[in-house]
Amino acid sequence: MKIYHSFEQIDKDLQRLKLQRDIALEEIKGVKYQLQNDLQPANWISTLASAVKKYGILYLIRRLFK
């Protein structure tokens, strides 16, 4: 537990904690926005297309060597 010797120290700590809280809230907003973008159907299609392309090429290579 921290021991304070003046109200000025308490005020500085409270201000620092408020700033840390504000930063954390802004980071949460950024994560929320990113999650909303990631869950849009357009992003699903592009992810699915890249996966199909990757595994399709692997499938073709396997078929060629068999």
mmCIF file of the N, C-alpha and C atoms, coordinates in Angstrom:
data_MODEL
# 
_entry.id   MODEL 
# 
loop_
_atom_site.group_PDB 
_atom_site.id 
_atom_site.type_symbol 
_atom_site.label_atom_id 
_atom_site.label_alt_id 
_atom_site.label_comp_id 
_atom_site.label_asym_id 
_atom_site.label_entity_id 
_atom_site.label_seq_id 
_atom_site.pdbx_PDB_ins_code 
_atom_site.Cartn_x 
_atom_site.Cartn_y 
_atom_site.Cartn_z 
_atom_site.occupancy 
_atom_site.B_iso_or_equiv 
_atom_site.pdbx_formal_charge 
_atom_site.auth_seq_id 
_atom_site.auth_comp_id 
_atom_site.auth_asym_id 
_atom_site.auth_atom_id 
_atom_site.pdbx_PDB_model_num 
ATOM 1   N N  . MET A 1 1  ? 0.830   -1.163  0.000   1.00 0.00 ? 1  MET A N  1 
ATOM 2   C CA . MET A 1 1  ? 0.000   0.000   0.000   1.00 0.00 ? 1  MET A CA 1 
ATOM 3   C C  . MET A 1 1  ? 0.890   1.247   0.000   1.00 0.00 ? 1  MET A C  1 
ATOM 4   N N  . LYS A 1 2  ? 0.517   2.181   -0.835  1.00 0.00 ? 2  LYS A N  1 
ATOM 5   C CA . LYS A 1 2  ? 1.310   3.403   -0.955  1.00 0.00 ? 2  LYS A CA 1 
ATOM 6   C C  . LYS A 1 2  ? 0.901   4.400   0.120   1.00 0.00 ? 2  LYS A C  1 
ATOM 7   N N  . ILE A 1 3  ? 1.891   5.042   0.705   1.00 0.00 ? 3  ILE A N  1 
ATOM 8   C CA . ILE A 1 3  ? 1.641   6.047   1.735   1.00 0.00 ? 3  ILE A CA 1 
ATOM 9   C C  . ILE A 1 3  ? 1.865   7.426   1.107   1.00 0.00 ? 3  ILE A C  1 
ATOM 10  N N  . TYR A 1 4  ? 0.876   8.270   1.226   1.00 0.00 ? 4  TYR A N  1 
ATOM 11  C CA . TYR A 1 4  ? 0.947   9.625   0.680   1.00 0.00 ? 4  TYR A CA 1 
ATOM 12  C C  . TYR A 1 4  ? 1.280   10.612  1.786   1.00 0.00 ? 4  TYR A C  1 
ATOM 13  N N  . HIS A 1 5  ? 2.067   11.622  1.426   1.00 0.00 ? 5  HIS A N  1 
ATOM 14  C CA . HIS A 1 5  ? 2.458   12.632  2.407   1.00 0.00 ? 5  HIS A CA 1 
ATOM 15  C C  . HIS A 1 5  ? 1.807   13.986  2.133   1.00 0.00 ? 5  HIS A C  1 
ATOM 16  N N  . SER A 1 6  ? 1.126   14.097  0.976   1.00 0.00 ? 6  SER A N  1 
ATOM 17  C CA . SER A 1 6  ? 0.440   15.355  0.687   1.00 0.00 ? 6  SER A CA 1 
ATOM 18  C C  . SER A 1 6  ? -0.713  15.096  -0.280  1.00 0.00 ? 6  SER A C  1 
ATOM 19  N N  . PHE A 1 7  ? -1.607  16.054  -0.321  1.00 0.00 ? 7  PHE A N  1 
ATOM 20  C CA . PHE A 1 7  ? -2.726  15.940  -1.255  1.00 0.00 ? 7  PHE A CA 1 
ATOM 21  C C  . PHE A 1 7  ? -2.252  16.078  -2.698  1.00 0.00 ? 7  PHE A C  1 
ATOM 22  N N  . GLU A 1 8  ? -1.152  16.766  -2.884  1.00 0.00 ? 8  GLU A N  1 
ATOM 23  C CA . GLU A 1 8  ? -0.588  16.934  -4.231  1.00 0.00 ? 8  GLU A CA 1 
ATOM 24  C C  . GLU A 1 8  ? -0.187  15.574  -4.813  1.00 0.00 ? 8  GLU A C  1 
ATOM 25  N N  . GLN A 1 9  ? 0.409   14.723  -4.009  1.00 0.00 ? 9  GLN A N  1 
ATOM 26  C CA . GLN A 1 9  ? 0.772   13.369  -4.458  1.00 0.00 ? 9  GLN A CA 1 
ATOM 27  C C  . GLN A 1 9  ? -0.474  12.564  -4.820  1.00 0.00 ? 9  GLN A C  1 
ATOM 28  N N  . ILE A 1 10 ? -1.502  12.714  -4.008  1.00 0.00 ? 10 ILE A N  1 
ATOM 29  C CA . ILE A 1 10 ? -2.760  12.003  -4.270  1.00 0.00 ? 10 ILE A CA 1 
ATOM 30  C C  . ILE A 1 10 ? -3.355  12.483  -5.589  1.00 0.00 ? 10 ILE A C  1 
ATOM 31  N N  . ASP A 1 11 ? -3.368  13.800  -5.787  1.00 0.00 ? 11 ASP A N  1 
ATOM 32  C CA . ASP A 1 11 ? -3.913  14.360  -7.029  1.00 0.00 ? 11 ASP A CA 1 
ATOM 33  C C  . ASP A 1 11 ? -3.129  13.886  -8.248  1.00 0.00 ? 11 ASP A C  1 
ATOM 34  N N  . LYS A 1 12 ? -1.816  13.850  -8.149  1.00 0.00 ? 12 LYS A N  1 
ATOM 35  C CA . LYS A 1 12 ? -0.989  13.386  -9.275  1.00 0.00 ? 12 LYS A CA 1 
ATOM 36  C C  . LYS A 1 12 ? -1.276  11.915  -9.587  1.00 0.00 ? 12 LYS A C  1 
ATOM 37  N N  . ASP A 1 13 ? -1.387  11.109  -8.560  1.00 0.00 ? 13 ASP A N  1 
ATOM 38  C CA . ASP A 1 13 ? -1.691  9.689   -8.766  1.00 0.00 ? 13 ASP A CA 1 
ATOM 39  C C  . ASP A 1 13 ? -3.076  9.511   -9.383  1.00 0.00 ? 13 ASP A C  1 
ATOM 40  N N  . LEU A 1 14 ? -4.046  10.283  -8.904  1.00 0.00 ? 14 LEU A N  1 
ATOM 41  C CA . LEU A 1 14 ? -5.395  10.200  -9.464  1.00 0.00 ? 14 LEU A CA 1 
ATOM 42  C C  . LEU A 1 14 ? -5.418  10.630  -10.922 1.00 0.00 ? 14 LEU A C  1 
ATOM 43  N N  . GLN A 1 15 ? -4.661  11.658  -11.247 1.00 0.00 ? 15 GLN A N  1 
ATOM 44  C CA . GLN A 1 15 ? -4.587  12.120  -12.635 1.00 0.00 ? 15 GLN A CA 1 
ATOM 45  C C  . GLN A 1 15 ? -3.929  11.050  -13.519 1.00 0.00 ? 15 GLN A C  1 
ATOM 46  N N  . ARG A 1 16 ? -2.856  10.443  -13.023 1.00 0.00 ? 16 ARG A N  1 
ATOM 47  C CA . ARG A 1 16 ? -2.174  9.383   -13.776 1.00 0.00 ? 16 ARG A CA 1 
ATOM 48  C C  . ARG A 1 16 ? -3.109  8.194   -13.997 1.00 0.00 ? 16 ARG A C  1 
ATOM 49  N N  . LEU A 1 17 ? -3.830  7.802   -12.974 1.00 0.00 ? 17 LEU A N  1 
ATOM 50  C CA . LEU A 1 17 ? -4.755  6.685   -13.090 1.00 0.00 ? 17 LEU A CA 1 
ATOM 51  C C  . LEU A 1 17 ? -5.908  7.002   -14.050 1.00 0.00 ? 17 LEU A C  1 
ATOM 52  N N  . LYS A 1 18 ? -6.369  8.250   -14.035 1.00 0.00 ? 18 LYS A N  1 
ATOM 53  C CA . LYS A 1 18 ? -7.427  8.651   -14.961 1.00 0.00 ? 18 LYS A CA 1 
ATOM 54  C C  . LYS A 1 18 ? -6.921  8.568   -16.403 1.00 0.00 ? 18 LYS A C  1 
ATOM 55  N N  . LEU A 1 19 ? -5.704  9.027   -16.635 1.00 0.00 ? 19 LEU A N  1 
ATOM 56  C CA . LEU A 1 19 ? -5.134  8.952   -17.982 1.00 0.00 ? 19 LEU A CA 1 
ATOM 57  C C  . LEU A 1 19 ? -4.958  7.502   -18.430 1.00 0.00 ? 19 LEU A C  1 
ATOM 58  N N  . GLN A 1 20 ? -4.506  6.643   -17.533 1.00 0.00 ? 20 GLN A N  1 
ATOM 59  C CA . GLN A 1 20 ? -4.364  5.220   -17.865 1.00 0.00 ? 20 GLN A CA 1 
ATOM 60  C C  . GLN A 1 20 ? -5.725  4.617   -18.198 1.00 0.00 ? 20 GLN A C  1 
ATOM 61  N N  . ARG A 1 21 ? -6.741  5.001   -17.450 1.00 0.00 ? 21 ARG A N  1 
ATOM 62  C CA . ARG A 1 21 ? -8.098  4.501   -17.704 1.00 0.00 ? 21 ARG A CA 1 
ATOM 63  C C  . ARG A 1 21 ? -8.588  4.978   -19.067 1.00 0.00 ? 21 ARG A C  1 
ATOM 64  N N  . ASP A 1 22 ? -8.350  6.253   -19.381 1.00 0.00 ? 22 ASP A N  1 
ATOM 65  C CA . ASP A 1 22 ? -8.764  6.790   -20.682 1.00 0.00 ? 22 ASP A CA 1 
ATOM 66  C C  . ASP A 1 22 ? -8.058  6.082   -21.834 1.00 0.00 ? 22 ASP A C  1 
ATOM 67  N N  . ILE A 1 23 ? -6.787  5.813   -21.664 1.00 0.00 ? 23 ILE A N  1 
ATOM 68  C CA . ILE A 1 23 ? -6.032  5.094   -22.692 1.00 0.00 ? 23 ILE A CA 1 
ATOM 69  C C  . ILE A 1 23 ? -6.591  3.685   -22.873 1.00 0.00 ? 23 ILE A C  1 
ATOM 70  N N  . ALA A 1 24 ? -6.882  3.019   -21.773 1.00 0.00 ? 24 ALA A N  1 
ATOM 71  C CA . ALA A 1 24 ? -7.431  1.663   -21.855 1.00 0.00 ? 24 ALA A CA 1 
ATOM 72  C C  . ALA A 1 24 ? -8.790  1.664   -22.549 1.00 0.00 ? 24 ALA A C  1 
ATOM 73  N N  . LEU A 1 25 ? -9.629  2.653   -22.276 1.00 0.00 ? 25 LEU A N  1 
ATOM 74  C CA . LEU A 1 25 ? -10.932 2.740   -22.930 1.00 0.00 ? 25 LEU A CA 1 
ATOM 75  C C  . LEU A 1 25 ? -10.781 2.967   -24.433 1.00 0.00 ? 25 LEU A C  1 
ATOM 76  N N  . GLU A 1 26 ? -9.832  3.804   -24.827 1.00 0.00 ? 26 GLU A N  1 
ATOM 77  C CA . GLU A 1 26 ? -9.599  4.039   -26.257 1.00 0.00 ? 26 GLU A CA 1 
ATOM 78  C C  . GLU A 1 26 ? -9.084  2.779   -26.943 1.00 0.00 ? 26 GLU A C  1 
ATOM 79  N N  . GLU A 1 27 ? -8.243  2.010   -26.248 1.00 0.00 ? 27 GLU A N  1 
ATOM 80  C CA . GLU A 1 27 ? -7.759  0.746   -26.811 1.00 0.00 ? 27 GLU A CA 1 
ATOM 81  C C  . GLU A 1 27 ? -8.911  -0.232  -26.997 1.00 0.00 ? 27 GLU A C  1 
ATOM 82  N N  . ILE A 1 28 ? -9.833  -0.257  -26.045 1.00 0.00 ? 28 ILE A N  1 
ATOM 83  C CA . ILE A 1 28 ? -11.003 -1.132  -26.161 1.00 0.00 ? 28 ILE A CA 1 
ATOM 84  C C  . ILE A 1 28 ? -11.857 -0.712  -27.346 1.00 0.00 ? 28 ILE A C  1 
ATOM 85  N N  . LYS A 1 29 ? -12.022 0.594   -27.545 1.00 0.00 ? 29 LYS A N  1 
ATOM 86  C CA . LYS A 1 29 ? -12.782 1.080   -28.701 1.00 0.00 ? 29 LYS A CA 1 
ATOM 87  C C  . LYS A 1 29 ? -12.120 0.636   -30.000 1.00 0.00 ? 29 LYS A C  1 
ATOM 88  N N  . GLY A 1 30 ? -10.784 0.694   -30.042 1.00 0.00 ? 30 GLY A N  1 
ATOM 89  C CA . GLY A 1 30 ? -10.059 0.263   -31.235 1.00 0.00 ? 30 GLY A CA 1 
ATOM 90  C C  . GLY A 1 30 ? -10.236 -1.225  -31.494 1.00 0.00 ? 30 GLY A C  1 
ATOM 91  N N  . VAL A 1 31 ? -10.197 -2.016  -30.448 1.00 0.00 ? 31 VAL A N  1 
ATOM 92  C CA . VAL A 1 31 ? -10.393 -3.458  -30.587 1.00 0.00 ? 31 VAL A CA 1 
ATOM 93  C C  . VAL A 1 31 ? -11.808 -3.752  -31.059 1.00 0.00 ? 31 VAL A C  1 
ATOM 94  N N  . LYS A 1 32 ? -12.775 -3.037  -30.525 1.00 0.00 ? 32 LYS A N  1 
ATOM 95  C CA . LYS A 1 32 ? -14.172 -3.218  -30.929 1.00 0.00 ? 32 LYS A CA 1 
ATOM 96  C C  . LYS A 1 32 ? -14.335 -2.902  -32.412 1.00 0.00 ? 32 LYS A C  1 
ATOM 97  N N  . TYR A 1 33 ? -13.771 -1.801  -32.867 1.00 0.00 ? 33 TYR A N  1 
ATOM 98  C CA . TYR A 1 33 ? -13.861 -1.412  -34.271 1.00 0.00 ? 33 TYR A CA 1 
ATOM 99  C C  . TYR A 1 33 ? -13.193 -2.472  -35.157 1.00 0.00 ? 33 TYR A C  1 
ATOM 100 N N  . GLN A 1 34 ? -12.028 -2.947  -34.740 1.00 0.00 ? 34 GLN A N  1 
ATOM 101 C CA . GLN A 1 34 ? -11.322 -3.967  -35.522 1.00 0.00 ? 34 GLN A CA 1 
ATOM 102 C C  . GLN A 1 34 ? -12.140 -5.260  -35.584 1.00 0.00 ? 34 GLN A C  1 
ATOM 103 N N  . LEU A 1 35 ? -12.754 -5.634  -34.477 1.00 0.00 ? 35 LEU A N  1 
ATOM 104 C CA . LEU A 1 35 ? -13.567 -6.848  -34.447 1.00 0.00 ? 35 LEU A CA 1 
ATOM 105 C C  . LEU A 1 35 ? -14.774 -6.705  -35.360 1.00 0.00 ? 35 LEU A C  1 
ATOM 106 N N  . GLN A 1 36 ? -15.405 -5.547  -35.354 1.00 0.00 ? 36 GLN A N  1 
ATOM 107 C CA . GLN A 1 36 ? -16.540 -5.322  -36.242 1.00 0.00 ? 36 GLN A CA 1 
ATOM 108 C C  . GLN A 1 36 ? -16.120 -5.453  -37.704 1.00 0.00 ? 36 GLN A C  1 
ATOM 109 N N  . ASN A 1 37 ? -14.959 -4.927  -38.032 1.00 0.00 ? 37 ASN A N  1 
ATOM 110 C CA . ASN A 1 37 ? -14.466 -5.040  -39.408 1.00 0.00 ? 37 ASN A CA 1 
ATOM 111 C C  . ASN A 1 37 ? -14.131 -6.485  -39.758 1.00 0.00 ? 37 ASN A C  1 
ATOM 112 N N  . ASP A 1 38 ? -13.560 -7.211  -38.820 1.00 0.00 ? 38 ASP A N  1 
ATOM 113 C CA . ASP A 1 38 ? -13.181 -8.598  -39.087 1.00 0.00 ? 38 ASP A CA 1 
ATOM 114 C C  . ASP A 1 38 ? -14.395 -9.504  -39.268 1.00 0.00 ? 38 ASP A C  1 
ATOM 115 N N  . LEU A 1 39 ? -15.507 -9.149  -38.661 1.00 0.00 ? 39 LEU A N  1 
ATOM 116 C CA . LEU A 1 39 ? -16.688 -10.000 -38.728 1.00 0.00 ? 39 LEU A CA 1 
ATOM 117 C C  . LEU A 1 39 ? -17.624 -9.666  -39.889 1.00 0.00 ? 39 LEU A C  1 
ATOM 118 N N  . GLN A 1 40 ? -17.243 -8.730  -40.719 1.00 0.00 ? 40 GLN A N  1 
ATOM 119 C CA . GLN A 1 40 ? -18.069 -8.396  -41.876 1.00 0.00 ? 40 GLN A CA 1 
ATOM 120 C C  . GLN A 1 40 ? -17.961 -9.505  -42.914 1.00 0.00 ? 40 GLN A C  1 
ATOM 121 N N  . PRO A 1 41 ? -19.068 -9.817  -43.603 1.00 0.00 ? 41 PRO A N  1 
ATOM 122 C CA . PRO A 1 41 ? -19.068 -10.908 -44.590 1.00 0.00 ? 41 PRO A CA 1 
ATOM 123 C C  . PRO A 1 41 ? -18.038 -10.733 -45.703 1.00 0.00 ? 41 PRO A C  1 
ATOM 124 N N  . ALA A 1 42 ? -17.742 -9.517  -46.090 1.00 0.00 ? 42 ALA A N  1 
ATOM 125 C CA . ALA A 1 42 ? -16.739 -9.297  -47.140 1.00 0.00 ? 42 ALA A CA 1 
ATOM 126 C C  . ALA A 1 42 ? -15.375 -9.839  -46.713 1.00 0.00 ? 42 ALA A C  1 
ATOM 127 N N  . ASN A 1 43 ? -15.042 -9.690  -45.455 1.00 0.00 ? 43 ASN A N  1 
ATOM 128 C CA . ASN A 1 43 ? -13.765 -10.209 -44.956 1.00 0.00 ? 43 ASN A CA 1 
ATOM 129 C C  . ASN A 1 43 ? -13.793 -11.733 -44.889 1.00 0.00 ? 43 ASN A C  1 
ATOM 130 N N  . TRP A 1 44 ? -14.944 -12.318 -44.598 1.00 0.00 ? 44 TRP A N  1 
ATOM 131 C CA . TRP A 1 44 ? -15.058 -13.777 -44.587 1.00 0.00 ? 44 TRP A CA 1 
ATOM 132 C C  . TRP A 1 44 ? -14.773 -14.326 -45.965 1.00 0.00 ? 44 TRP A C  1 
ATOM 133 N N  . ILE A 1 45 ? -15.326 -13.659 -46.985 1.00 0.00 ? 45 ILE A N  1 
ATOM 134 C CA . ILE A 1 45 ? -15.156 -14.140 -48.356 1.00 0.00 ? 45 ILE A CA 1 
ATOM 135 C C  . ILE A 1 45 ? -13.696 -14.079 -48.762 1.00 0.00 ? 45 ILE A C  1 
ATOM 136 N N  . SER A 1 46 ? -13.026 -12.993 -48.449 1.00 0.00 ? 46 SER A N  1 
ATOM 137 C CA . SER A 1 46 ? -11.614 -12.887 -48.826 1.00 0.00 ? 46 SER A CA 1 
ATOM 138 C C  . SER A 1 46 ? -10.770 -13.919 -48.077 1.00 0.00 ? 46 SER A C  1 
ATOM 139 N N  . THR A 1 47 ? -11.079 -14.160 -46.811 1.00 0.00 ? 47 THR A N  1 
ATOM 140 C CA . THR A 1 47 ? -10.356 -15.173 -46.040 1.00 0.00 ? 47 THR A CA 1 
ATOM 141 C C  . THR A 1 47 ? -10.615 -16.562 -46.614 1.00 0.00 ? 47 THR A C  1 
ATOM 142 N N  . LEU A 1 48 ? -11.863 -16.828 -46.940 1.00 0.00 ? 48 LEU A N  1 
ATOM 143 C CA . LEU A 1 48 ? -12.220 -18.113 -47.527 1.00 0.00 ? 48 LEU A CA 1 
ATOM 144 C C  . LEU A 1 48 ? -11.542 -18.303 -48.884 1.00 0.00 ? 48 LEU A C  1 
ATOM 145 N N  . ALA A 1 49 ? -11.511 -17.252 -49.683 1.00 0.00 ? 49 ALA A N  1 
ATOM 146 C CA . ALA A 1 49 ? -10.881 -17.345 -51.002 1.00 0.00 ? 49 ALA A CA 1 
ATOM 147 C C  . ALA A 1 49 ? -9.387  -17.614 -50.881 1.00 0.00 ? 49 ALA A C  1 
ATOM 148 N N  . SER A 1 50 ? -8.728  -16.973 -49.951 1.00 0.00 ? 50 SER A N  1 
ATOM 149 C CA . SER A 1 50 ? -7.292  -17.208 -49.786 1.00 0.00 ? 50 SER A CA 1 
ATOM 150 C C  . SER A 1 50 ? -7.028  -18.623 -49.278 1.00 0.00 ? 50 SER A C  1 
ATOM 151 N N  . ALA A 1 51 ? -7.888  -19.130 -48.403 1.00 0.00 ? 51 ALA A N  1 
ATOM 152 C CA . ALA A 1 51 ? -7.719  -20.501 -47.905 1.00 0.00 ? 51 ALA A CA 1 
ATOM 153 C C  . ALA A 1 51 ? -7.950  -21.514 -49.022 1.00 0.00 ? 51 ALA A C  1 
ATOM 154 N N  . VAL A 1 52 ? -8.986  -21.281 -49.834 1.00 0.00 ? 52 VAL A N  1 
ATOM 155 C CA . VAL A 1 52 ? -9.270  -22.192 -50.951 1.00 0.00 ? 52 VAL A CA 1 
ATOM 156 C C  . VAL A 1 52 ? -8.117  -22.174 -51.941 1.00 0.00 ? 52 VAL A C  1 
ATOM 157 N N  . LYS A 1 53 ? -7.582  -20.999 -52.199 1.00 0.00 ? 53 LYS A N  1 
ATOM 158 C CA . LYS A 1 53 ? -6.457  -20.888 -53.130 1.00 0.00 ? 53 LYS A CA 1 
ATOM 159 C C  . LYS A 1 53 ? -5.249  -21.654 -52.593 1.00 0.00 ? 53 LYS A C  1 
ATOM 160 N N  . LYS A 1 54 ? -4.965  -21.495 -51.319 1.00 0.00 ? 54 LYS A N  1 
ATOM 161 C CA . LYS A 1 54 ? -3.809  -22.151 -50.710 1.00 0.00 ? 54 LYS A CA 1 
ATOM 162 C C  . LYS A 1 54 ? -3.960  -23.668 -50.755 1.00 0.00 ? 54 LYS A C  1 
ATOM 163 N N  . TYR A 1 55 ? -5.100  -24.163 -50.302 1.00 0.00 ? 55 TYR A N  1 
ATOM 164 C CA . TYR A 1 55 ? -5.292  -25.610 -50.267 1.00 0.00 ? 55 TYR A CA 1 
ATOM 165 C C  . TYR A 1 55 ? -5.552  -26.181 -51.653 1.00 0.00 ? 55 TYR A C  1 
ATOM 166 N N  . GLY A 1 56 ? -6.081  -25.380 -52.559 1.00 0.00 ? 56 GLY A N  1 
ATOM 167 C CA . GLY A 1 56 ? -6.264  -25.831 -53.926 1.00 0.00 ? 56 GLY A CA 1 
ATOM 168 C C  . GLY A 1 56 ? -4.932  -26.066 -54.606 1.00 0.00 ? 56 GLY A C  1 
ATOM 169 N N  . ILE A 1 57 ? -3.983  -25.183 -54.381 1.00 0.00 ? 57 ILE A N  1 
ATOM 170 C CA . ILE A 1 57 ? -2.643  -25.354 -54.952 1.00 0.00 ? 57 ILE A CA 1 
ATOM 171 C C  . ILE A 1 57 ? -1.979  -26.586 -54.357 1.00 0.00 ? 57 ILE A C  1 
ATOM 172 N N  . LEU A 1 58 ? -2.109  -26.783 -53.049 1.00 0.00 ? 58 LEU A N  1 
ATOM 173 C CA . LEU A 1 58 ? -1.532  -27.974 -52.422 1.00 0.00 ? 58 LEU A CA 1 
ATOM 174 C C  . LEU A 1 58 ? -2.174  -29.245 -52.983 1.00 0.00 ? 58 LEU A C  1 
ATOM 175 N N  . TYR A 1 59 ? -3.480  -29.207 -53.200 1.00 0.00 ? 59 TYR A N  1 
ATOM 176 C CA . TYR A 1 59 ? -4.182  -30.354 -53.761 1.00 0.00 ? 59 TYR A CA 1 
ATOM 177 C C  . TYR A 1 59 ? -3.674  -30.665 -55.162 1.00 0.00 ? 59 TYR A C  1 
ATOM 178 N N  . LEU A 1 60 ? -3.505  -29.639 -55.986 1.00 0.00 ? 60 LEU A N  1 
ATOM 179 C CA . LEU A 1 60 ? -3.004  -29.836 -57.346 1.00 0.00 ? 60 LEU A CA 1 
ATOM 180 C C  . LEU A 1 60 ? -1.584  -30.397 -57.350 1.00 0.00 ? 60 LEU A C  1 
ATOM 181 N N  . ILE A 1 61 ? -0.751  -29.925 -56.457 1.00 0.00 ? 61 ILE A N  1 
ATOM 182 C CA . ILE A 1 61 ? 0.637   -30.423 -56.377 1.00 0.00 ? 61 ILE A CA 1 
ATOM 183 C C  . ILE A 1 61 ? 0.622   -31.886 -55.973 1.00 0.00 ? 61 ILE A C  1 
ATOM 184 N N  . ARG A 1 62 ? -0.203  -32.245 -55.025 1.00 0.00 ? 62 ARG A N  1 
ATOM 185 C CA . ARG A 1 62 ? -0.296  -33.654 -54.622 1.00 0.00 ? 62 ARG A CA 1 
ATOM 186 C C  . ARG A 1 62 ? -0.786  -34.535 -55.773 1.00 0.00 ? 62 ARG A C  1 
ATOM 187 N N  . ARG A 1 63 ? -1.758  -34.036 -56.529 1.00 0.00 ? 63 ARG A N  1 
ATOM 188 C CA . ARG A 1 63 ? -2.280  -34.805 -57.660 1.00 0.00 ? 63 ARG A CA 1 
ATOM 189 C C  . ARG A 1 63 ? -1.211  -34.979 -58.741 1.00 0.00 ? 63 ARG A C  1 
ATOM 190 N N  . LEU A 1 64 ? -0.369  -33.977 -58.933 1.00 0.00 ? 64 LEU A N  1 
ATOM 191 C CA . LEU A 1 64 ? 0.671   -34.071 -59.947 1.00 0.00 ? 64 LEU A CA 1 
ATOM 192 C C  . LEU A 1 64 ? 1.738   -35.102 -59.573 1.00 0.00 ? 64 LEU A C  1 
ATOM 193 N N  . PHE A 1 65 ? 2.051   -35.227 -58.302 1.00 0.00 ? 65 PHE A N  1 
ATOM 194 C CA . PHE A 1 65 ? 3.107   -36.151 -57.881 1.00 0.00 ? 65 PHE A CA 1 
ATOM 195 C C  . PHE A 1 65 ? 2.608   -37.560 -57.603 1.00 0.00 ? 65 PHE A C  1 
ATOM 196 N N  . LYS A 1 66 ? 1.323   -37.811 -57.702 1.00 0.00 ? 66 LYS A N  1 
ATOM 197 C CA . LYS A 1 66 ? 0.818   -39.174 -57.472 1.00 0.00 ? 66 LYS A CA 1 
ATOM 198 C C  . LYS A 1 66 ? 0.762   -39.958 -58.744 1.00 0.00 ? 66 LYS A C  1 
# 
